Amino acid sequence: MATPPVSNLPTDPIIPLTPELRAAYQDLYNKIQAQLDSTMDLAVIQALNAWQPEVDQVLRKDDLCKLASNTASFDALRKQINHTNEGLETLKGQISSIASHFAMAAEILAAITKVLSLIP
């Protein structure tokens, strides 16, 4: 997993994810995938490739929590969400610095902001 920066993001998200937050993570995942499919910019590919799997893990672990509904799954998802959200802050900074290289930067940044804003 990529190493995220230290941040003041909330560390106690609601588990399992609310439908709105889950949809926001799914939208972010889809936007990252669309950009990966359409870019040749190595900096963009590297930045997005580092965090797309982390967003995917949030979605997968949320599914596991819904199926298992146990404390260990909740803890694993909480850790994954916190790790991923901290990394998304890093990705947001990276995208901001290279935004001129791809047109979907605003959409991905908005999707990240939406995900992060839905965490209480």
C-alpha positions as CSV (number, residue, x, y, z in Angstrom):
1,M,0.0,0.0,0.0
2,A,1.2,3.6,-0.7
3,T,2.1,5.6,2.4
4,P,-0.3,8.4,3.1
5,P,0.6,11.8,4.7
6,V,-0.3,12.6,8.3
7,S,-3.7,14.4,8.2
8,N,-6.5,15.8,10.3
9,L,-9.1,13.7,8.5
10,P,-11.8,12.0,10.7
11,T,-10.8,8.6,11.8
12,D,-14.1,7.2,12.8
13,P,-16.3,6.8,9.7
14,I,-19.6,5.1,9.9
15,I,-19.3,1.3,9.2
16,P,-20.8,-0.1,7.0
17,L,-20.6,2.9,4.6
18,T,-23.8,4.9,4.1
19,P,-25.3,4.5,0.6
20,E,-24.3,8.1,-0.3
21,L,-20.6,7.6,0.8
22,R,-20.4,4.2,-0.9
23,A,-21.7,5.8,-4.1
24,A,-19.2,8.6,-3.8
25,Y,-16.3,6.0,-3.5
26,Q,-17.7,4.1,-6.5
27,D,-17.9,7.3,-8.5
28,L,-14.4,8.2,-7.6
29,Y,-13.2,4.7,-8.6
30,N,-15.0,4.9,-11.9
31,K,-13.6,8.4,-12.7
32,I,-10.0,7.2,-11.9
33,Q,-10.5,4.2,-14.2
34,A,-11.8,6.3,-17.0
35,Q,-8.8,8.6,-16.7
36,L,-6.4,5.7,-16.6
37,D,-8.0,4.3,-19.8
38,S,-7.6,7.6,-21.6
39,T,-4.3,9.1,-20.6
40,M,-0.7,8.5,-21.7
41,D,0.7,10.9,-19.1
42,L,3.1,8.8,-16.9
43,A,2.8,11.2,-13.8
44,V,-1.0,10.9,-14.0
45,I,-0.9,7.1,-14.4
46,Q,1.5,6.7,-11.5
47,A,-0.5,8.9,-9.2
48,L,-3.9,7.3,-10.0
49,N,-2.5,3.7,-10.0
50,A,-1.2,4.3,-6.4
51,W,-4.7,5.0,-5.0
52,Q,-7.3,3.3,-7.3
53,P,-6.6,-0.1,-5.6
54,E,-7.0,1.5,-2.2
55,V,-10.4,2.9,-3.1
56,D,-11.3,-0.5,-4.5
57,Q,-10.3,-2.0,-1.1
58,V,-12.7,0.3,0.7
59,L,-15.5,-0.9,-1.5
60,R,-14.5,-4.6,-1.1
61,K,-14.1,-4.4,2.7
62,D,-17.5,-2.6,3.0
63,D,-19.0,-5.5,1.1
64,L,-17.4,-7.9,3.6
65,C,-18.7,-5.9,6.5
66,K,-22.2,-6.1,5.2
67,L,-21.9,-9.8,4.8
68,A,-20.0,-10.6,8.0
69,S,-21.3,-7.8,10.2
70,N,-18.5,-8.4,12.8
71,T,-16.1,-6.3,14.7
72,A,-13.0,-7.5,12.9
73,S,-14.4,-6.6,9.5
74,F,-15.5,-3.2,10.8
75,D,-12.0,-2.5,12.2
76,A,-10.4,-3.6,8.9
77,L,-12.7,-1.4,6.9
78,R,-12.2,1.6,9.2
79,K,-8.4,1.2,8.9
80,Q,-8.7,0.9,5.1
81,I,-11.0,4.0,4.9
82,N,-8.6,6.0,7.0
83,H,-5.5,4.9,5.1
84,T,-7.2,5.5,1.7
85,N,-8.6,8.9,2.7
86,E,-5.2,10.1,3.8
87,G,-3.8,8.9,0.5
88,L,-6.6,10.6,-1.3
89,E,-5.4,13.9,0.3
90,T,-2.0,13.2,-1.2
91,L,-3.5,12.3,-4.6
92,K,-5.6,15.5,-4.5
93,G,-2.3,17.5,-4.1
94,Q,-0.6,15.6,-6.9
95,I,-3.5,16.1,-9.2
96,S,-3.6,19.8,-8.4
97,S,0.0,20.1,-9.3
98,I,-0.4,18.3,-12.6
99,A,-3.9,19.3,-13.4
100,S,-2.9,21.0,-16.6
101,H,-2.0,17.5,-18.0
102,F,-5.5,16.1,-18.1
103,A,-9.0,17.3,-18.5
104,M,-10.7,15.1,-15.9
105,A,-8.7,16.6,-13.0
106,A,-11.6,18.7,-11.9
107,E,-14.0,15.8,-11.9
108,I,-11.7,13.5,-9.9
109,L,-10.9,16.3,-7.4
110,A,-14.7,16.9,-7.0
111,A,-15.2,13.2,-6.5
112,I,-12.4,13.1,-3.9
113,T,-13.8,16.1,-2.1
114,K,-17.3,14.6,-2.1
115,V,-15.9,11.3,-0.5
116,L,-13.9,13.2,2.1
117,S,-16.9,15.6,2.9
118,L,-19.2,12.6,3.6
119,I,-17.0,11.3,6.4
120,P,-18.3,12.7,9.7
